[in-house]
Amino acid sequence: MDRRPPTHTGMRHLCIDCIGMNRFPIRAVLVFWLFLLSAIAFLDRTNISIAGPQISREYGLDNVRLGWVMSAFLVGYAMSQLLAGWIAVRLGPRRALTLGVLWWGVFTLATAAVPPSIPGALSILICVRFALGVGEAVMYPTSNQFVARWIPVSERGRVNGVIFAGVGAGSALTPPILTAIILAYGWRSGFWLSAAIGLAAGGIWYVIARDTPQQHSWVSGEELATIRAGIRDDHSSKPPIPWAAIVRSRSMILLTFSCFCFGYVAWIFLGWFYLYMAQARHLNLKASALYSMIPFAAMTTFCLLGGVLCDWTAARHGLRFGRSAPAFVGLILCGCLLIAGSHAATANSAALILAAGVGALYIAQSPYWSATADIAGRNAGVVSSIMNMGAQIGGALTTTLTPWLAQHFGWSASFLVAALLAFAGGLAWLGVNAEIPLSTPTRELESAAGSLPATK
């Protein structure tokens, strides 16, 4: 009988065997944790819409001024996207996301710490929410940097579907949980809970995550081989950022414009749907919270569906059609349903039809981020941050413009503008080609095209 003590490598494999990690891909565990962090990020950014009525009364704000507070978050988020992408590339997903979660946890607490009696309380609230947006800006550029380093091309649609399903999950759970806490303990308690959950999840991410699969001791040789075989990459540790190619890329320009349209539509639901159900459909606080869950449940479901469709279509028809077709169909269908839902006769039918509209919108979520990971490789953090900047500018615009349109022209006009932008965003996808990497010079593409045999 061999009584030699196990080696370090043997102990590592023994531990992995004990917890079943040799049969369960480590990348799946990390993707699940990114789903949780995505849900927490939207808990922290949408909690203010649930607490909106109490905050408005305490600080003496009307809907327009409350919209300024919401917009401040998105302005900070949008302005920091490029910096966040650079941080994601240079620090790596592990450290970048940990720092981001710590940052936004602190400023979630700070939101609840602003006393309404001090001079300039509104300005302080705006500054705090701006700073919160700066911290949260790192969330999705970092997750896309993770996708580019860890996830084979054939899995990226589904993986992004799971990560961004956290948007719907976090937003769906926010109304009932925070409404119960707010009614029992006051609105500030909801912010304290949001911060505590985020800080705990960020600490766990730092412990379990690594920047690359090669650095993770739990990754098996089989999983590592699968990842390496499925990633199109330049293998450099710090690849140069192709700024000129980004600026000239038709796909990047159209993706950024389309993402602007996406962000505008999404933030009607993330920022104003709760108040729309309360003010336009005349529901009480608890009923409005219940109805507000429906669109976010649709976001989660259709985001997952969009990820599956994205990979399934790409496997059969290539990356260009696979990324573009689900997004095009989702955005066009969204626009039609927004128009129909805003004219629905009852609160029940309005909630269901509009929920179907935002569900259709989120079919497009995975294609946006999968396409940027496809064309950018290890610069995915920077490239996706530029695209996401468009979404946040759209969101900042809708948080301010939506209440103004509703006040002067009615809520139907607010949804009509969103529908028109959904149509425009869908049409933009017709010009996006995820098969052409940004690192490929135009001359090289022309040469490759010229070397192809002629077809008849």
C-alpha positions as CSV (number, residue, x, y, z in Angstrom):
1,M,0.0,0.0,0.0
2,D,1.3,3.4,-1.0
3,R,1.5,5.6,2.1
4,R,3.2,8.6,0.5
5,P,1.5,11.9,1.2
6,P,-0.4,13.4,-1.8
7,T,1.4,16.0,-3.8
8,H,0.1,19.6,-4.2
9,T,-1.2,18.7,-7.6
10,G,-2.8,15.5,-6.2
11,M,-4.5,17.5,-3.4
12,R,-5.8,20.0,-6.0
13,H,-7.3,17.3,-8.1
14,L,-8.7,15.6,-5.0
15,C,-10.5,18.8,-3.9
16,I,-11.8,19.3,-7.4
17,D,-13.1,15.7,-7.4
18,C,-14.8,16.1,-4.1
19,I,-16.8,19.2,-5.1
20,G,-17.6,17.8,-8.6
21,M,-15.8,20.5,-10.5
22,N,-14.1,18.0,-12.7
23,R,-17.5,17.3,-14.2
24,F,-18.8,20.9,-14.1
25,P,-17.1,23.6,-16.1
26,I,-15.6,26.3,-14.0
27,R,-16.6,28.9,-16.6
28,A,-20.2,28.0,-15.8
29,V,-19.7,28.8,-12.1
30,L,-18.2,32.2,-13.0
31,V,-21.0,32.9,-15.5
32,F,-23.6,32.2,-12.8
33,W,-21.8,34.6,-10.5
34,L,-21.8,37.2,-13.2
35,F,-25.5,36.7,-13.5
36,L,-25.8,37.4,-9.8
37,L,-23.7,40.5,-10.0
38,S,-25.7,41.7,-13.0
39,A,-28.9,41.3,-10.9
40,I,-27.4,43.1,-8.0
41,A,-26.2,45.9,-10.3
42,F,-29.8,46.5,-11.4
43,L,-31.1,46.2,-7.9
44,D,-28.7,49.1,-7.0
45,R,-29.7,51.2,-10.0
46,T,-33.5,50.7,-10.0
47,N,-34.1,50.9,-6.3
48,I,-34.5,54.6,-6.6
49,S,-37.5,54.2,-8.9
50,I,-39.2,52.1,-6.3
51,A,-38.3,54.6,-3.6
52,G,-39.2,57.4,-5.9
53,P,-42.6,58.4,-4.3
54,Q,-41.1,58.5,-0.8
55,I,-37.9,60.4,-2.0
56,S,-40.1,62.9,-3.9
57,R,-42.2,63.7,-0.8
58,E,-39.2,63.9,1.5
59,Y,-37.0,66.1,-0.7
60,G,-39.9,68.0,-2.3
61,L,-39.3,66.8,-5.9
62,D,-41.6,66.5,-8.9
63,N,-41.2,63.9,-11.6
64,V,-39.0,66.1,-13.7
65,R,-36.5,66.7,-10.8
66,L,-36.7,63.1,-9.8
67,G,-35.8,62.4,-13.5
68,W,-32.7,64.6,-13.0
69,V,-31.6,62.3,-10.1
70,M,-32.1,59.2,-12.3
71,S,-30.4,60.8,-15.3
72,A,-27.3,61.6,-13.1
73,F,-26.6,57.9,-12.7
74,L,-26.8,57.3,-16.4
75,V,-24.7,60.4,-17.3
76,G,-22.0,59.1,-14.9
77,Y,-22.4,55.6,-16.3
78,A,-22.1,56.8,-19.9
79,M,-19.2,59.2,-19.4
80,S,-17.2,56.4,-17.6
81,Q,-17.7,53.7,-20.2
82,L,-14.5,54.2,-22.0
83,L,-12.5,54.4,-18.8
84,A,-14.3,51.3,-17.6
85,G,-13.4,49.4,-20.7
86,W,-9.8,50.4,-20.4
87,I,-9.7,49.3,-16.8
88,A,-11.3,45.9,-17.7
89,V,-8.6,45.3,-20.3
90,R,-5.7,46.4,-18.2
91,L,-6.7,45.1,-14.7
92,G,-8.6,42.1,-15.9
93,P,-12.1,40.9,-15.0
94,R,-11.2,39.8,-11.5
95,R,-9.8,43.0,-10.0
96,A,-11.8,45.4,-12.2
97,L,-15.2,44.1,-11.2
98,T,-14.3,43.7,-7.5
99,L,-13.3,47.4,-7.4
100,G,-16.4,48.4,-9.3
101,V,-18.7,46.5,-6.8
102,L,-16.9,48.1,-3.8
103,W,-17.3,51.5,-5.4
104,W,-21.0,51.2,-6.1
105,G,-21.7,49.7,-2.7
106,V,-20.3,52.8,-1.0
107,F,-22.3,55.2,-3.1
108,T,-25.5,53.2,-2.7
109,L,-25.0,53.8,1.1
110,A,-24.3,57.4,0.4
111,T,-27.6,57.9,-1.4
112,A,-29.4,57.0,1.8
113,A,-27.1,59.2,3.9
114,V,-28.1,62.6,2.2
115,P,-30.3,64.5,4.7
116,P,-33.2,66.3,3.1
117,S,-32.9,69.4,5.4
118,I,-29.5,70.6,4.2
119,P,-29.1,73.2,1.6
120,G,-28.5,71.8,-1.9
121,A,-29.8,68.4,-1.0
122,L,-31.0,67.8,-4.6
123,S,-27.6,68.7,-6.0
124,I,-25.9,66.3,-3.5
125,L,-28.2,63.5,-4.5
126,I,-27.4,64.2,-8.2
127,C,-23.7,64.1,-7.5
128,V,-24.0,60.8,-5.4
129,R,-26.0,59.1,-8.2
130,F,-23.5,60.4,-10.8
131,A,-20.7,58.7,-8.7
132,L,-22.8,55.5,-8.4
133,G,-23.0,55.5,-12.2
134,V,-19.2,55.8,-12.5
135,G,-18.7,52.7,-10.4
136,E,-21.4,50.6,-12.1
137,A,-19.9,51.5,-15.5
138,V,-17.4,48.7,-15.1
139,M,-20.0,45.9,-14.8
140,Y,-20.6,44.9,-18.4
141,P,-17.3,45.9,-20.1
142,T,-15.7,43.6,-17.5
143,S,-18.2,40.8,-18.1
144,N,-17.6,41.0,-21.9
145,Q,-13.8,41.0,-21.3
146,F,-14.4,37.8,-19.3
147,V,-16.5,36.4,-22.2
148,A,-13.7,37.1,-24.7
149,R,-11.1,35.4,-22.5
150,W,-13.1,32.4,-21.2
151,I,-16.0,31.6,-23.5
152,P,-15.7,29.8,-26.9
153,V,-17.4,31.6,-29.8
154,S,-20.1,28.9,-30.1
155,E,-21.2,29.5,-26.4
156,R,-21.2,33.3,-26.3
157,G,-24.8,33.9,-27.2
158,R,-26.1,31.7,-24.4
159,V,-23.5,33.0,-21.9
160,N,-24.4,36.6,-22.6
161,G,-28.1,35.6,-22.4
162,V,-27.5,34.3,-18.9
163,I,-25.4,37.3,-17.7
164,F,-28.0,39.8,-19.0
165,A,-30.9,37.7,-17.7
166,G,-29.6,39.2,-14.4
167,V,-30.9,42.6,-15.6
168,G,-34.5,41.2,-15.6
169,A,-34.0,39.1,-12.5
170,G,-32.6,42.0,-10.5
171,S,-35.2,44.4,-11.8
172,A,-38.1,41.9,-11.2
173,L,-37.1,41.2,-7.6
174,T,-36.5,44.9,-6.8
175,P,-40.2,46.0,-6.6
176,P,-41.6,43.4,-4.3
177,I,-38.6,43.1,-2.0
178,L,-37.9,46.8,-1.7
179,T,-41.6,47.7,-1.5
180,A,-42.0,45.4,1.5
181,I,-38.9,46.8,3.2
182,I,-39.8,50.4,2.4
183,L,-43.3,50.0,3.8
184,A,-42.0,48.3,7.0
185,Y,-38.8,50.2,7.7
186,G,-38.6,53.3,5.3
187,W,-36.9,53.8,2.0
188,R,-33.3,54.1,3.4
189,S,-33.4,50.5,4.6
190,G,-33.8,49.3,1.1
191,F,-30.6,51.1,0.1
192,W,-28.7,49.6,3.0
193,L,-29.8,46.1,2.0
194,S,-28.8,46.7,-1.6
195,A,-25.3,47.8,-0.6
196,A,-24.8,44.9,1.8
197,I,-25.7,42.3,-0.8
198,G,-23.5,43.9,-3.4
199,L,-20.4,44.1,-1.2
200,A,-20.8,40.5,-0.2
201,A,-21.1,39.3,-3.8
202,G,-18.1,41.4,-4.9
203,G,-15.9,39.8,-2.2
204,I,-16.9,36.3,-3.3
205,W,-16.2,37.2,-7.0
206,Y,-12.6,38.2,-6.0
207,V,-12.1,34.8,-4.3
208,I,-13.4,32.6,-7.0
209,A,-12.6,34.4,-10.2
210,R,-9.4,34.6,-12.3
211,D,-8.6,36.7,-15.3
212,T,-7.9,33.8,-17.7
213,P,-8.7,30.1,-17.6
214,Q,-4.9,29.3,-17.6
215,Q,-4.6,31.1,-14.2
216,H,-7.5,29.1,-12.5
217,S,-6.4,26.0,-10.6
218,W,-9.9,24.5,-10.8
219,V,-9.9,24.4,-14.6
220,S,-9.4,20.9,-15.9
221,G,-7.2,20.1,-18.9
222,E,-10.2,19.1,-20.9
223,E,-12.0,22.4,-20.2
224,L,-8.9,24.4,-21.0
225,A,-8.6,22.6,-24.3
226,T,-12.2,23.4,-25.1
227,I,-11.8,27.1,-24.4
228,R,-8.6,27.4,-26.4
229,A,-10.1,25.6,-29.4
230,G,-13.1,27.9,-29.4
231,I,-11.5,31.4,-29.0
232,R,-10.3,33.5,-31.9
233,D,-7.5,35.5,-30.3
234,D,-4.2,37.2,-30.8
235,H,-2.8,35.6,-27.5
236,S,-1.0,38.8,-26.5
237,S,-1.1,39.7,-22.9
238,K,-1.8,43.4,-23.5
239,P,-3.0,43.7,-27.1
240,P,-2.9,47.2,-28.6
241,I,-6.3,48.9,-28.8
242,P,-7.2,49.5,-32.5
243,W,-8.6,53.0,-32.1
244,A,-8.5,53.8,-35.8
245,A,-10.3,50.6,-36.7
246,I,-12.9,51.2,-34.1
247,V,-13.7,54.7,-35.4
248,R,-13.8,53.5,-39.0
249,S,-15.8,50.3,-38.4
250,R,-19.3,50.4,-39.9
251,S,-20.3,47.6,-37.6
252,M,-19.2,49.6,-34.5
253,I,-21.0,52.7,-35.6
254,L,-24.2,50.9,-36.3
255,L,-23.9,48.8,-33.1
256,T,-23.5,52.0,-31.0
257,F,-26.4,53.7,-32.6
258,S,-28.6,50.7,-32.2
259,C,-27.5,50.3,-28.6
260,F,-28.5,54.0,-28.1
261,C,-32.0,53.0,-29.3
262,F,-32.0,49.9,-27.1
263,G,-31.0,51.9,-24.0
264,Y,-33.7,54.5,-24.6
265,V,-36.4,51.9,-24.7
266,A,-35.1,49.8,-21.8
267,W,-34.9,52.7,-19.4
268,I,-38.6,53.6,-19.8
269,F,-39.1,50.3,-18.0
270,L,-36.2,50.5,-15.7
271,G,-36.8,54.1,-14.7
272,W,-40.5,54.9,-15.2
273,F,-42.7,51.8,-15.6
274,Y,-43.4,51.6,-11.8
275,L,-44.5,55.2,-11.7
276,Y,-46.4,54.8,-15.1
277,M,-48.5,52.0,-13.5
278,A,-49.1,54.1,-10.4
279,Q,-49.9,57.4,-12.1
280,A,-51.3,56.6,-15.5
281,R,-53.0,53.3,-14.6
282,H,-53.9,54.5,-11.1
283,L,-52.7,51.5,-9.1
284,N,-51.7,51.6,-5.5
285,L,-48.1,51.0,-4.3
286,K,-48.4,47.2,-3.8
287,A,-50.4,46.6,-7.0
288,S,-47.9,48.8,-9.0
289,A,-45.0,46.8,-7.6
290,L,-46.7,43.6,-8.5
291,Y,-47.4,44.7,-12.1
292,S,-43.9,46.1,-12.4
293,M,-42.5,42.6,-12.0
294,I,-44.1,41.4,-15.2
295,P,-41.8,43.2,-17.7
296,F,-38.7,42.2,-15.8
297,A,-39.7,38.6,-15.7
298,A,-40.2,38.9,-19.5
299,M,-36.7,40.4,-19.8
300,T,-35.2,37.5,-18.0
301,T,-37.0,34.9,-20.0
302,F,-36.5,36.4,-23.4
303,C,-32.9,37.3,-22.7
304,L,-32.1,33.7,-22.2
305,L,-34.1,32.8,-25.3
306,G,-32.2,35.4,-27.3
307,G,-28.9,33.9,-26.2
308,V,-30.0,30.4,-27.4
309,L,-31.3,31.8,-30.7
310,C,-28.1,33.8,-31.2
311,D,-25.9,30.7,-30.9
312,W,-28.3,28.3,-32.8
313,T,-28.7,30.7,-35.7
314,A,-24.9,31.4,-35.8
315,A,-24.1,27.7,-35.9
316,R,-26.3,27.2,-38.9
317,H,-26.0,30.4,-40.9
318,G,-22.7,32.1,-39.7
319,L,-21.9,34.8,-37.2
320,R,-23.3,37.7,-39.3
321,F,-26.8,36.3,-39.7
322,G,-26.7,34.6,-36.3
323,R,-26.0,37.9,-34.4
324,S,-28.1,40.2,-36.6
325,A,-31.3,38.3,-37.2
326,P,-32.5,37.8,-33.6
327,A,-31.7,41.4,-32.8
328,F,-33.5,42.8,-35.8
329,V,-36.6,40.7,-35.2
330,G,-36.6,41.5,-31.5
331,L,-36.4,45.3,-31.9
332,I,-39.0,45.5,-34.7
333,L,-41.4,43.3,-32.7
334,C,-40.7,45.5,-29.6
335,G,-41.7,48.7,-31.4
336,C,-45.0,47.2,-32.5
337,L,-45.9,46.0,-29.0
338,L,-45.0,49.3,-27.4
339,I,-47.5,51.1,-29.6
340,A,-50.2,48.5,-28.9
341,G,-49.6,48.3,-25.1
342,S,-49.7,52.1,-24.6
343,H,-53.2,52.1,-26.0
344,A,-54.5,49.1,-24.1
345,A,-57.8,49.7,-22.3
346,T,-57.0,48.1,-18.9
347,A,-54.0,48.0,-16.6
348,N,-53.9,44.2,-17.0
349,S,-53.7,44.2,-20.8
350,A,-51.3,47.2,-20.8
351,A,-48.9,45.4,-18.4
352,L,-49.0,42.2,-20.4
353,I,-48.5,43.7,-23.8
354,L,-45.8,46.1,-22.7
355,A,-44.1,43.2,-20.9
356,A,-44.1,41.3,-24.2
357,G,-42.6,44.4,-25.8
358,V,-39.7,44.7,-23.4
359,G,-39.2,40.9,-23.6
360,A,-38.9,41.2,-27.4
361,L,-36.4,44.0,-26.9
362,Y,-34.2,41.7,-24.7
363,I,-34.0,39.1,-27.4
364,A,-31.4,41.6,-28.8
365,Q,-29.4,41.9,-25.6
366,S,-27.1,38.9,-26.1
367,P,-26.4,39.7,-29.8
368,Y,-25.0,43.1,-28.9
369,W,-22.5,41.8,-26.5
370,S,-21.7,38.6,-28.4
371,A,-21.0,40.7,-31.6
372,T,-18.6,43.0,-29.8
373,A,-16.7,40.1,-28.2
374,D,-16.5,38.4,-31.7
375,I,-15.1,41.5,-33.4
376,A,-12.9,42.8,-30.6
377,G,-11.2,39.7,-29.1
378,R,-9.1,40.6,-26.1
379,N,-10.1,44.3,-26.5
380,A,-13.7,43.3,-25.9
381,G,-13.8,45.4,-22.7
382,V,-13.0,48.7,-24.5
383,V,-15.0,48.0,-27.6
384,S,-18.2,46.9,-25.7
385,S,-17.8,50.0,-23.5
386,I,-18.0,52.2,-26.5
387,M,-21.2,50.5,-27.7
388,N,-22.6,50.5,-24.2
389,M,-22.0,54.2,-23.9
390,G,-24.6,54.7,-26.6
391,A,-27.1,52.7,-24.5
392,Q,-26.5,54.9,-21.4
393,I,-26.8,58.1,-23.4
394,G,-30.1,56.8,-24.6
395,G,-31.1,55.9,-21.1
396,A,-30.1,59.3,-19.7
397,L,-32.2,60.9,-22.4
398,T,-35.3,58.8,-21.7
399,T,-35.2,59.3,-17.9
400,T,-35.5,63.1,-18.6
401,L,-37.5,63.2,-21.8
402,T,-40.1,60.6,-20.8
403,P,-41.8,62.5,-17.9
404,W,-41.7,65.7,-20.1
405,L,-43.4,64.0,-23.0
406,A,-45.9,62.4,-20.6
407,Q,-46.7,65.7,-18.9
408,H,-47.2,67.6,-22.2
409,F,-48.5,65.0,-24.6
410,G,-49.5,62.0,-22.5
411,W,-47.9,58.6,-21.8
412,S,-48.8,57.3,-25.2
413,A,-46.5,59.8,-26.8
414,S,-43.7,58.6,-24.6
415,F,-44.1,55.1,-25.7
416,L,-44.5,56.1,-29.4
417,V,-41.1,57.8,-29.4
418,A,-39.6,54.7,-27.8
419,A,-41.3,52.5,-30.5
420,L,-39.8,54.6,-33.3
421,L,-36.4,54.3,-31.9
422,A,-36.8,50.5,-31.5
423,F,-37.6,50.4,-35.3
424,A,-34.5,52.4,-36.1
425,G,-32.3,50.3,-33.8
426,G,-33.6,47.1,-35.5
427,L,-32.8,48.4,-39.0
428,A,-29.3,49.4,-38.0
429,W,-28.5,45.7,-37.4
430,L,-28.9,45.0,-41.1
431,G,-25.4,46.6,-41.6
432,V,-23.6,44.8,-38.8
433,N,-21.1,42.0,-39.6
434,A,-19.7,40.1,-36.6
435,E,-17.5,38.0,-38.9
436,I,-15.0,40.8,-39.5
437,P,-12.6,41.4,-36.6
438,L,-11.5,44.9,-35.8
439,S,-7.9,43.8,-35.9
440,T,-8.1,42.7,-39.5
441,P,-6.8,45.5,-41.8
442,T,-9.1,46.5,-44.7
443,R,-6.3,45.7,-47.2
444,E,-6.0,42.2,-45.8
445,L,-9.8,41.7,-46.2
446,E,-9.7,43.0,-49.8
447,S,-6.8,40.7,-50.6
448,A,-8.6,37.7,-49.0
449,A,-11.8,38.5,-51.0
450,G,-9.8,38.8,-54.2
451,S,-8.2,35.4,-53.7
452,L,-11.6,33.7,-53.5
453,P,-12.7,31.7,-56.6
454,A,-15.3,33.3,-58.7
455,T,-18.8,31.9,-58.5
456,K,-21.3,31.6,-61.2
